[in-house]
Amino acid sequence: MSEYIRRIDEADKAVREAKRALNNAEKEREKKLKQIGREIRENEEYITKPRKTYAGISLYIDHIEYQKQSYVLNENTYAEVTAGAGAEQKAEEKSLYIHVRSDEGEFTAVTKTNDEAKAGQFAGEINSFALAAEQEVEMAQNNLDDAREKLREAEADFTEINRAAEILEEKQQAKRALEASSSAAEREQLDARNKKRKKMTVIAAVVVMILAAALFSKPKKDKTPDTAPVAAETEKPEKTPEPTPAPTAEPTPEPTEEPAQTASGIRPEFQKSMEAYEAFFDEYVAFMKDIDEDNVSLDQMSRYLDFLNKYSEAMEALDAIDESKLTPEEDLLYAETMLRIDKKLLEAAN
């Protein structure tokens, strides 16, 4: 790697890090605004929503509501539980009531019969809220005002974002200055390196496709699926396996469970499948060596799409193989073919 390319790579890295820092600063600001927003809503709800509700009475920090009527809470507000029997009730069937007096009037709410404990507790809470209402309202309002002020300040504060943006601009200017000071030869070196990277990316994508097929299509063995549009004929065994005589020349041979093998232990059809598979990648590698990434023609794009279609067909042929019936010689042929293909792909990258 030349000194110029090394410095360009460092400049690229510095720009990426500065962009990441700017993005983080923007996220932190947004996070802070959301947090303050939640704080404001919580303070607003503390003031505007009832703290307790019982027997139709809603208790807020500064007032109570009953039957759509509002009664202020202050030191003059007092609640008590009373009991009494109605005209149609027996003496032992007393009803419970919460009677509330305030500067804005009084009212009586009926509670559940024999619910004296809860009624007494709620009446006590009304009296406690009434005594502390003034201070509680003042504190809640101060908290709300403080949160709103924090939000205004946070919305106006772009200090971290501006600092990150300035650093990013510095890094980008440094990279532009480095590019402007480069020689024609250095720019050619960088262009060649970038083209090589593009080609490596395309080849890597193909390799990933091969590895994906190897990992997921055949769980029986730890290798890629083998090609060969063969052995799909054994689905309907027509007779019990018996020793068969040497194959004779017939127009349409009957399917048998074990395809014929040569003396080498490799079936001819499997040999042809491996050869076709390797030939496909030979053609692909030749194409990638000739292609100009900066001036891709429509014909080249069409050929590349054709390669993708051929790849799919090749993988379908691989999936058709029953690996459990491969001979040791066929396993070896497969491994050698894959090694040669990998070597060719790596050479194409260089």
N, C-alpha and C positions, 0 to 999 in steps of 0.2 A: 504494500500500500504506500502510495506517494505521500509526501508531507502535506501537499495541498488537499488531497482527499481526506487525510486524517483531520486536518483543520476544518474542512467543510462538515465532516461528520460531527465534530465537536460543536460547531456552530448550530447545526440542525438539532442536536440534543439540547443545547441551551435554549433554543427557541421553543422546543416542545415542553421543556420544564417550565419556562416562563408562561406559556399558554395554560399549562396545568395549574400554576399558581394563581393566575388570573381567574380561572374557572372556580377554583376553591374559594377565592375571596368573594366572588359573586354568590356562591352557595352559602357561605358563612353569613353574609349580609341578609340573604333571604331567610335563612334559618333564624337569625336574630329577630327579624321583623315578625315572623310567624310566632315566635315565643312571646314577644311583647303583646302581639295581638291576642293571644290566648289569655295573657294576664289581664288585659283590659276587659275581655268578655267575662272572665271570672269575677272581677270586681263589679261589673255592671249587674251580673246575675245576683251577686250577694246583696245588692241594693234593691233590685227590682223584682226578685223572685221570693216567694214566702219561705221562711225557714221551717215552719211547722204548720200543719193543718189538722184540725180536730173539730168534730161536731159542727162542720160548716164554717168554722172560724179559721181564717188564714192569718198567720202571724208573720209580719215583716219586721225588719230591724227598726223601723220608725213609725209603723202604724199597724192596725189590724183591720181586716175586712170581714164583714158579715152581711149576707144578703145584699150584695152590691153597694153596701154603705161603708165608708171609710171612717176610722176613728184614730186620731193621733195618739201616739204613745209618748207619755211624759210622766213626771213624778206624780201627777194627779190621777193617772190611770190605775184602776184596781179591779182585779177579777177574783171571784169567789165561787165556790160550789155550794149549791143549795139543793134541798130535797123537799118533795111535797107530793101529796096524792091528789090526783084529779077527781072530778066529781063522780066519775064512774069507776074509780079504782078503790080497792080495799086499802085499809091503812097500812098493811104490810107490803103493798105493791107501790112503793114510792118511786117517783121519777126523779132523775138527777138533772140539774140545770147548772150552766155556767153563766153567772151574772157579771156583766162588765160595765163599769162606770168610767167615763172619760170627760174631758172638757167639751167634747162634741156630742155628748149624749150618752145613753146607756141602752143595753139590750140584754136579752136572756136567750141563751141557746139551749135546746134540749139535747141531752146526751143519752147514751145507752143506759138502760136500767141496770143497776148493780155494777156499773163501771166506775165506781167511785175513785179507785186508785189512779186510773188514767186521767180522769177529769181533774182530780186534785193536782196531778203533775203538770197538766197543761195550764191550769190556772196559775200555778206557781211560775211557769215559764213566762206567761204574759206579764206578771208583776216584775220579774227579773229584767225582761226586755224593756219594760217601761222605765225602770230606774236607770238603765244604762243607755237608753235610746239616744240621748243627745251626744254622748261621747262616741257611741258606736257609729252613728251617722257621720260624725266629723272624721273619724278615722277611715271609714270606708270611702268617703269622698276624697280624702287626701290621697289614699292609695290609688284611686281611679285617676285623679289628676296627675299623680306622679307617673303612672303608667302611660298616660296619653302624652305627657311631655317626653318621656323616653322614646316613644314611637316617633314623635316629630324630629327628635335629634337623630335617631337611627336612620330615618328616611332621608335626612339631609347629609348624612355622613358617608362619603365615598372615599375616605382616606385610604383604606387598604386596597380598594379597587383601583384607585388612581395610581397608587404606588406600584401595584402589580402591572398595570398597563404601561407605566413608564419603563419598567424593567423589560417588559416584552418588546417595546419599541427599540430600546437600546440593543437587545440581542438581535432583532431583525436588521437594524442598521449595520451592526457588526458583520452579519452574514452577507448583506448586500455589498459592503465595502470589500470583503474578502473575495466575493465573486467578481467585482469590478476590477480588482487588482490582479486577477489571474491571467495567465498567458493562454494563447490559443491551444498549445499542447496540453496544458493542465485541464482546460475545458473539455478537450477531446477525451482525456483520460477519465474524467468524471462522467462524461456522456457514455463512454463504453462501459464503465462500471454499472451505471444505472440501467443500461440495456440488459446487461448480464443479470442484474437483480430481477428485472421484469421477466426474463426468460425463466429464471429459477423459480419464480412464483408460479408460472404456468405449469412448469414441470412438477413442482411440488404438489400442485392441485391434482395432477394426474396420479402421482404416487399415492396421495391420500385416498383417491378413489380406489386404487388397487388394494391398499391396506384395509380400507373399510370393507371391501368385498371379502377380503381374506378373514376378517374378524367376525363378520356377522352372517355370512352365507352358509358356512359349513362348520358347525360346532364340533364335529367329530374329531377333527385333527387341527393342530396348531399351525395351519398354513393357509395360503390363498386357495380358492377353489380352482380345480383343474379344468382345462378346456377339453372338450371333445363331445361333439354331438352324437354320443354313442350310448349304448347300454340303456336306452329308454325303452327297449323292446321287451324287457323281461317282466312286464306287468301281468301278462296272462300266461302262466305255465300251462301248456297244453298237455304235457305228459310228464310222467315221473322221470327224473334224471336217470339216464342210462348211458353207459359208455357208447359213444358214437364213433362210427368209422371216420376215416379221414374225409374231409369235405370233398365232394365231387362237384364238377362244374354243372351248376343248375341255374336256370334263368332267375329264379327268385328263391334264395335259400330260406328255409324255415328258421325263425328265431330260436336261439338256444340260450340257456342261462349263462354260459361262459363263452364269450366271444373268442374266436381263434387267436392264438398268439404265434409270433414267429419264434425261431430258436433263441432270439435275444431276450425273450420274455416281455416284449413290448408289442402291443397290438398295432397294426398298421394305421387304423383310424385314430388311435391316440397320438401316434407319431405325427400324423398330418395335422392334428389339432394344435399340438405344441408348435409345429412349424408355422402354422397360420397365425397363431398368437404372437410369435416373435416377429413375423413379417409385418404384422400390423404396427408394432412399435418401431421397427426399422423405418417404415414409411413416415411415422409420426416424427421420429428424431430427425430425419432428413428434412422434413417440412420446417421444424423449429429452427434448424440451423440456417435455413435460407430466409426465413421471415424477417422483415424489418419492422420492429415495433413502432417506429416513428412514421411509417408510411405503409400502413396495412391497406391493401386493396380489397375491393369487394370480393374478388375471386379468392383471395387468401382467407377472408372471413368465411366465405362459403365452404372452403375446404376444411377450415377448423371445425365448423359445425358438423361437417360430414364425418370428421374424426370422432366427434362426440357420439354420433349415431352408431358408428362402427364399434366404438368402445362398448356401448350398451349391448350390441349384438354379441361381441366377444364374451362379455360377462355372462350373458344368458347361456352361451355354449359351455362356459366353465361350470355353471350351476347344474347343468344336465348330467354331470359325471357322478357316478356312484363311487365315492372314494374308498368305500370298504372293499371294492374289488380291484383296486390298483395293485399291481405286482411291485415288488421291491425295485425292479428295473424301471418301472414307470414312475415310481416315487422319485428315483434319482434323476430321471430325465426332466421331470417337473422342476426340481430344485435347481438343476443346472440351467434350465431355460430362464427361470426367474432371476438368477444371478446375472446372466448375460444381459437381460433387459435392464436391470438396475444399473449395471455398468454403462450401458449405452445412454441411459437417461442422465447420468452424472457427467458423462463426456459431452453431451449436448449442452449442458449448463456452462461448460467452460469454453 
